[in-house]
Amino acid sequence: MAVEGLTHEEAQKLVAALDCWAFTRDAEAIGRTFEFDDFSQAFAFMTQIALLAEKHDHHPEWSNVYNKVQIELTTHDAGGLSMRDMNMARAIGDLLT
Ligand SMILES: C[C@H](O)[C@H](O)[C@H]1CNC2=NC(N)=NC(=O)C2=N1
């Protein structure tokens, strides 16, 4: 299913408005690393994101090492960034507030 991509200029403005997310992979993705007190907290966070991902039909590329969760968002269906990534990044950040 094709999804409309963002221009680099659009993406730059949107990323600047997100807390702590930055371009990765030549601006084809955005990434952020989260750190928790322990594995249990990190994994609880991942569980919440898994539910969000299903709700949004948008899934993170991520890795976890003990108390750290590293996340990248990109839209395969757009070959780069789309509003789906921005919305998901916002929703993930909101889990912590
Ligand atoms: C068919 C289904 O809607 C698509 O494959 C969705 C699912 N989750 C997705 N997740 C991400 N990160 N990018 C996508 O392009 C994407 N596409």
The ligand as a Gaussian input file, in Angstrom:
#p B3LYP/6-31G(d) Opt

LIG

0 1
 C        0.320000      -3.971000       4.932000
 C        0.657000      -3.057000       6.072000
 O       -0.303000      -2.064000       6.233000
 C        1.988000      -2.384000       5.852000
 O        2.977000      -3.321000       5.525000
 C        2.433000      -1.527000       7.016000
 C        2.628000      -2.276000       8.305000
 N        3.574000      -1.630000       9.203000
 C        4.496000      -0.777000       8.754000
 N        5.424000      -0.287000       9.558000
 C        6.357000       0.539000       9.120000
 N        7.255000       1.029000       9.983000
 N        6.407000       0.918000       7.836000
 C        5.519000       0.490000       6.943000
 O        5.589000       0.874000       5.780000
 C        4.497000      -0.385000       7.388000
 N        3.576000      -0.828000       6.570000

